[in-house]
Amino acid sequence: MRAQHIILIASLAVLVSACSDFYSMAPRSTLKAVGNLSIVSTGLTMATDKTLTDHLVSYNTGKDCSTLRIEQGRTYCKEDEPNPVASVSCYPSIGDVTCYSEPNPARKPDERLGTRR
């Protein structure tokens, strides 16, 4: 648990490093590693539609989470989206079944095969 806190704090420090004097204090090898991580993170986002943080959250929660879903006006995790059940009324037709979103007023109620809500 303590190791997770250290990793989290170090990750946050790297993420907000553009707002500080980090680049003038860090050795060139560290800057190169951060640059490579940035390239990997960008490629990962382009390939999977998830940021590195999204992958960590998805791994820890067991859900499919993505920041890009929020930008599309949806929930952060796919499993958190409401899944409304369609309400349909179905009637027999010639060789098939036809379903409507509301009961058909032209048909008798006893002709209805079923209603699903």
Secondary structure, DSSP 8 states (H G I E B T S, - for coil): -HHHHHHHHHHHHHHTGGGTTHHHHS-HHHHHHHHHHHHHHHHHHHHHS--HHHHHHHHHHSS-B-HHHHHTTS-SBGGGS------EEEEEETTEEEEESS--TTS-GGG--EEE-
